[in-house]
């Protein structure tokens, strides 16, 4: 049924798209055929967002790791966040992960000091060595 160059290109693109969908489904641990909504998500990631396949598969891995059920909506949230951050390649994900870790460390330190309910007073900053010297010098005068 291929009569023109356009037909040939459509057939090749369809086969490539089917292969990419199969990789995504496998990474998500889904064994069923993709639904129309699933195909719409994949088309969005590849054509609208122009994400590398490695990036899409990384989002699928994270979905499988963190979500209780593997689904396209969760993966779409990850990829949409990355797209809004301007990320389309794996090196951008690594940089974003490092930035997230730094933010997490900083917020953990802040939370610990703010949540210490025992420490609800101003600390003294007395230099006890100076205090001892002044006491001893005042006693030697007596």
C-alpha positions in Angstrom: 0.0 0.0 0.0 3.0 2.3 -0.4 2.7 4.3 -3.6 4.4 7.6 -2.8 7.4 9.0 -0.9 5.0 10.5 1.6 3.5 7.0 2.2 6.9 5.6 2.7 7.9 8.4 5.2 4.6 7.9 7.1 5.2 4.1 7.3 8.8 4.7 8.6 7.7 7.3 11.1 4.9 5.1 12.3 7.3 2.2 12.8 9.7 4.5 14.7 6.9 5.8 16.9 5.7 2.3 17.6 9.2 1.3 18.7 9.5 4.3 21.0 6.1 3.6 22.5 7.1 0.0 23.2 10.3 1.2 25.0 8.3 3.6 27.1 5.7 0.9 28.0 8.4 -1.5 28.9 10.2 1.0 31.1 7.0 1.8 32.9 6.3 -2.0 33.4 3.1 -1.9 31.4 2.3 -5.0 29.4 -0.9 -3.8 27.7 -1.2 -2.1 24.4 -1.1 1.7 24.6 -4.4 3.6 24.8 -5.1 6.6 22.7 -4.4 8.9 25.7 -1.0 7.1 26.2 -0.1 7.7 22.6 -1.1 11.4 23.0 1.3 11.7 25.9 4.1 10.1 23.9 3.4 12.3 20.9 3.5 15.4 23.2 6.8 14.4 24.7 8.5 13.7 21.4 7.0 16.3 19.1 5.9 19.2 21.3 8.6 19.0 24.0 11.2 17.5 21.7 12.7 15.5 24.5 15.5 13.0 23.9 14.4 9.4 24.3 16.9 9.0 27.2 15.1 11.8 29.1 11.7 10.2 28.6 13.0 6.8 29.7 14.6 8.4 32.8 11.2 10.0 33.7 9.6 6.5 33.2 12.2 5.0 35.6 11.5 7.6 38.2 7.7 7.0 37.8 8.2 3.3 38.3 10.4 3.9 41.3 8.3 6.6 43.2 4.7 6.1 42.0 2.6 3.4 43.5 1.3 2.6 40.0 3.1 3.2 36.8 1.1 5.6 34.7 1.6 8.2 32.0 0.1 11.1 34.0 2.8 10.9 36.6 5.5 10.7 33.9 3.9 13.6 32.1 4.1 15.7 35.3 7.9 15.0 35.5 8.5 15.7 31.9 6.4 18.9 32.0 8.4 20.2 34.9 11.6 19.4 33.1 10.3 21.1 29.9 9.3 24.2 31.8 12.9 24.2 33.3 14.3 24.1 29.7 15.6 20.5 30.0 15.6 18.3 27.0 18.9 16.3 27.5 20.3 14.1 30.3 22.9 16.7 31.4 20.2 19.1 32.3 18.6 16.5 34.6 21.8 15.9 36.4 22.2 19.6 37.0 18.6 19.9 38.2 19.1 16.9 40.6 22.3 18.4 42.1 20.4 21.7 42.6 17.6 19.9 44.3 20.0 18.1 46.6 21.5 21.4 47.7 18.1 22.9 48.3 17.1 19.8 50.3 20.3 20.0 52.5 19.7 23.7 53.1 16.0 23.3 54.0 16.9 20.4 56.4 19.3 22.5 58.3 16.8 25.4 58.6 14.0 23.0 59.7 16.2 21.5 62.5 17.0 24.8 64.1 13.5 26.2 63.7 11.9 23.0 65.2 14.1 23.0 68.3 11.4 23.9 70.9 13.7 23.6 73.9 15.9 26.5 72.6 13.3 29.3 73.1 15.6 31.8 74.8 18.5 34.0 73.8 21.8 32.4 74.5 24.4 34.1 76.7 27.7 35.1 75.1 29.7 35.5 78.3 33.4 34.9 78.1 34.0 33.0 81.3 37.8 33.4 81.0 37.4 37.2 81.2 34.9 36.9 84.0 37.4 34.7 86.0 40.2 37.2 85.5 38.1 40.1 86.6 37.0 38.2 89.8 40.6 37.2 90.6 41.9 40.8 90.0 39.1 42.2 92.3 39.9 39.7 95.0 43.7 40.4 94.9 42.9 44.1 95.6 41.2 43.2 98.8 
